Every structure is written in C-alpha cells, then in structure tokens.
Amino acid sequence: MSGWKENSGALLIAASLALAASTAHATAVAVGGGGGSSWFVSDEITTTNGLPTGGSFTNTGSGSGFTISDASIPGQGDAFDFASMVWVDNTQYGSPLSVSGQTVSGGTVAISGLDVRMSYFFDPTAPIARVLVELTNAGEAAVGAHVDWASNVGADAGFQITGSSSGDTAFTAADRWVASDDGNLGGGDPALVFALYGTGAAVTAGSTGTTVFGAAGTQGILAGFDLAVGAGETRSLMFFHEMNATTTGALAATGRYDGLAAGDSALAGLSSAQLAQVANWSFAAVPEPGTLGALALGLAALALRRRRARR
C-alpha cells in the first residue's frame, strides 16, 4: 500500500517499540515473531461506512478498531493493508489494546447481547499470527450472532489466490484455508496463508469473498460465520495468518492447518477449556498439568501394587 503506511511506517515501528517498552497500553505496537517476522497492531482503524465492505479504512482514534495493520518477514514487507478486523452483527470490534509477551489483547466489548473479546498471538517459533474472538453470553437465553473476519492484503491489484484446501484457486466457503500472493510469486510481498476453520469443526464459514473495505485496493479475504451462544456459555472463533517468502513455501505450510492439534506452537498459552470453546476447530482434549501429575502418581502407585502382588 502506498499511502498511510509508507509515509508513516518507520514512525509507527519506532513509536510502537518505544510505547511497548514503556507501558503495556498503547495505540499501536510491534511484536516480533518466529522466522524474523514483525507484526504491527493498531486499535484505531475502522471503515468509513462501519462495515467490512463498501467503505474505506479510516483512523478514528484509540480503541475504535482492532487490527493487524501490517506484517513483514526478512526482505519482504507490506503483507497487509489492515488484517483480522472483526464485525459481530455488522458492529466492528474495537478496544484499547494491551500487550503481554507475544499476545496483544483487547478488552471486553458488549455487542448484540454478547461480551466480545479479541486477542492476537504471534508465534515466537514461526511467522504465524493466531486470532481469537471470544463471545460470552451472560444472559438467560441463547444468542445467535453473525461474525465477519476481514483482511485487506498489501498485494493490491497484484492479488491472486494461489491455492486452497479444495485443491483449486477458487475461494469458497468449502475452503478451510486459502493461500494468496502478489504477481511476484518468489518475492515482492510475502506469500500468505489464511486458515479459516479446521476439519470436523462444528461451525464452518457460511460465506466468503475476496472484496473487502478499501485501502489502496479492495482485494482481500472475507469470511462470514454464524453461531449460537447458549445462556452462560462462551464460544470462540479462531483464525490464523502465516507468511512465507514464496508461494511454494506457503502452500507447503498449509498441511499444518489440515491437522492442527493441541500442543502445536500456534496454540501456545491456551488451556484445554479454551480449546474446547473454539467452535470452528476441533481439538482433542488435553489434560491440564495438574491432571497429568495426578495421572502419573496414579500409574506409579498401580505399578507398585503390581510389584508387591508378584512377591
């Protein structure tokens, strides 16, 4: 993108690092990830019409709109022109951000009868961003919600779909993941992977598209999800971005999302209870550390009894 980010990118990086070093709260921050990746997060970007399509990005002040404003890997930048912006029933999630280690979080925002919270986690071992959207229903009746996940890509007019879980270059709601790049498949902007949902998920995309809000261009990835949140229940949606130097490398990396399992570094920091709340992925139950300890003691006691019985 040539406008906002090229003119202020260096200032954004410098200011973000300085702010993150001095306080856990800032309007824009930079977080380093695996593979030499850098991720830039802002809490002040919305759209002119308040929707994921039809308008253009605009800066409306701290806490108004949560987004990954851009990302880079060594030698390749301009991955995004504002990514992972979320709308619940056509109301954009926005909150002042806070930083803790590899995670950038927003606060709880009431939207359509739900308490909504978002966070971005940047894997320190790979150029991957995990996006978690948590929806809690504190009421006494189930609440239905439509969630849109939108990302504008830095490739602009060069944007092209280079692969999908369906094995073609058409992006549809049947695709669990999709890969994209600019016209330079071995350089230029980073090649990208967008992971929308996993195999066996209870909730999958109901709609998809490649036109989003404007930011130099309107090219990007858009996916819509419908889910019901029961009374007193929390359900979550989880998405992933991954960057690679080439399209070939990006497509090779997609296997991770075909079989994403608990224990993967991209899921670091999430408890088994949190994984169980994710509606668009299905993870095998993972015992908590205390449970594992109790299991180990129980097995040891059983082995001791067997040895005594043999005597």
N, C-alpha and C positions, 0 to 999 in steps of 0.2 A: 504494500500500500504506500502511495506517495504522500500524502498529506500529513495527517496528525502525527503518525508515529515516526516518520522520517525526520520531521522537524524537531520532535521532542524526545526521540528515543534515548539519546545519550543522557539528557537531563532526567528522564524517567528512571533509567537504570541507576544513575548516581544518587538521585533523591531517594529511590526505593531502598537502596542498600544502607544509606545513612539513617533513614527512618526506622528500618527494621532493626538496625543495630542499637538504636536509642530507645525504642519502645515497641511493645507488642501490637500497638494500634497505629495504623497509617492508612492513607488513601490509596497508595499504590506501593507494591512490594515486589522484589525479585527474589526467587528461590532457585537454588542450584539443584539439578537432578543428576541422575546417572548418565553416563556417556558424554559428559561435558555439557549437558543440556542446561538451558536457562529458561525460566518460566516467569512471566510478568503478570501480576494480578492487580486489578483495579476494582474499586467499589463504587465508581461514579459514572458508569456508562449505561445509558438507556437508549431508546429509539424515539424518533420524533412523533410516531403515532402510538407508542406504547405497546406495540405488537412485534412478534418475531419476523414478520414480513410486511412489505408495503411502505415502510419508513426507512430512515437512515439513522446511523448511530449519532448520539449526541452526548456531551458531557453535562450532567445535571447536578453534580455535587456529591460529596461523600455520603455513602450509604444508600444511594439511589439505585445502583445496578451492579451486580456481582458478575465479574467476567475474567477469563484468562485473556488479557489484552494482546499478548504475543508470546512467542517462544522461539528458541533457536537451538541448534547444535553446532559444533565447531565448523566454521566456514559457511554455514547456511542459516539464514535468518528469515524473518517475515513469514513464519509459519501460519499465523492467524491475523485477521483483522477483527479481533474480538470473538472469543470462543466460549462455549459452555455457558451461554446465557439461558436462564430457565424462566418459563412462564407457567403459572398454575391458574387455569381457567382465565387465560389472557391477562393475568396480572403478573408483571415481572417481579422476580425475587430480587430484593435489594437490602443490604445491611452493611453497616461499618464492619470492616474486616479486622481480624486479629491473627497473629502468626504464632505458631508453636512448633519449632523444629521444621519438619518437612510439610506441615499442614497449614493451610490458610483457611480460616473458618469465618462464617458469618453468624449473626445472632438469629434468634427465633423471631419469625415474622408471621402474623396472622393473615391468612389468605383463604377465603371461601370456606370458613369453618374449620380450617386446619392450621396447626402450628408448623411452619415450614422452616427448615434449616438446611444450609448448604455448606459443603467443605470441598476443598481441593487438596489432594495429597500427591506429592511429587516423589516418585520412587527414587531413592538415592543410588540404586543399582542399575537402572535402565531409564531411557528417555521417555518415561510414561507418566501421565497425569491421570489420577483417579478422581472422578467427580461423584460425590454422594449427595443425593437430595432426600432428606428425611421428612416424612409427613406424619404428624401425630394428630390423632383425633381425641381430644379431651372431652368430647360430648357424649351423649347417651344414645345417639343413633348413628348408623353408618353414614359416611360422606363419600360421594363419588367425585373424582377430580380428573381433569384432563391436563396433562403436563407436556409442554413443548420444550425440546432441547435444541438450541440453535447455535451454529458456529459459522462465522464468515471466514473464508480462507484467504491467505495472503497471495495466492496464485492469481487471483482476479480473473481476467479474461483467459489466462492460460490453464485454468482449472479443468481437470478431467478425472473421471472415475477410472481407476486402473485395475480394479478387481473387487470382488465381493464374495461373501460366503456362498452365494449361489453359483459361483464359477463364471460369472459374466461381468460386463461393465455397465449393467443397468442397475440403478439403486432403487430397490423396492422394499416394502415392509417385511418381505420374507428374508431380508438380509440381516443376519446377526452382526456382521461387521462389513465395513466398506473401506477401501483404500483410495487415496487420491494423490495427485501430484500436479505440478505445473507442466509447461511444454518441454522443459528440460528434465528428462526422466533420470538423469545421472548427476544432477547438480541443481543450481538455482535454489528455489525454496525447498525446505525439507519435504520428503515424501511422508504422507500422513496415513495413519490408521485410526478409524473411528469405530469403537466397539459399542454396540447398542444394547445387546442382550445376549444371554447365553443359551446353550442347549437345555431343553427341559424346563425353561422358565415358565412361571405361572402367568406372567404378563409380558407381552411382546409388543413391538411397535404396531400401531394401528394405521399410521400414515407416515410417509417420508417425502422428502423433496430436496432439490439442490438449489433452491432460490430462498434467500433469507433477507434480512434487513441490509440496507446499502452501506458500504464502506469502501469506496473506490470502485467496487463492483458488488453485485448481489449474489455472487457464487458462494456456495457453502453447503453445509449438511444440516438438514432439519428432520427431526423425528418427533412424532406425537404418540403419547401413551395414555390409556385410560385405565384407572384402577379405583377400587373401592377400599376405603379405610374404615374398619369396624370401630365401634364405640370402644374407647380406651386403648386403641391399637396404634402402633407405629409401623408404617410400611415405607420402604425406601426404594429409590431407583438409583442405579449405579451405571456410570459410563466411563469409557477410557479413551484417551488420546495417546498415540505413540508416534514418535518422529524417527525417521531413518534417512540416511544420506541418499539412497536410491530407491526407485520403485521395486526393484528386485528384492532388496533388503526388507522393505516394508511388507511385501507380500509373504516373504518367508517368516516374518514375525507374527503373522496372523494366527498361526497354529496355537499360540498361547491362549487366544480367546475362544478357540474351539473346545479347549479342555481346561479352562481356568478352574483351579481347585484351591480350597483352603490351604494356606501355607505358602502360596505364591507371594513373592515380594510386593506385588502390586496391591495385595490385600493387607499389608502390614498395618498393625495398630487397631484392627477391627476384631471385636470379640465374636465368639460363636453366636451370641444372641443378636448382635448387629448383622452378622451374615444371614441369619435366619429371617431377618426383617426385609431383606432385599427381594423385591418382587420379580425383577427382570433377570435374575440369575439364580441358579440352583447350586448350592454348595453342600457337600457332605458335612455333617455335624462334626465339629472339632472340640474335643474335651478341653475345658479350661485347665490351666496349670495345676490348680488345687485338686481337680478331678484326676488328672494324670498321676499326681503324687499319691492320692488315696488308692488308685488302681495299682500302682507299683507296690505299695505296702501290702495290699491285699494279696497280690500274687506271691510276694515274698513269704507271707505268713502261710499261704497254701502250700508252697514248696517245702517249708519247714515241717508242716504237719505230715506231708507225704514221706519225708525222710525219716521222721520219728516212727511212722507207721511201719516202715520197712524193717526197722530194728526189732 
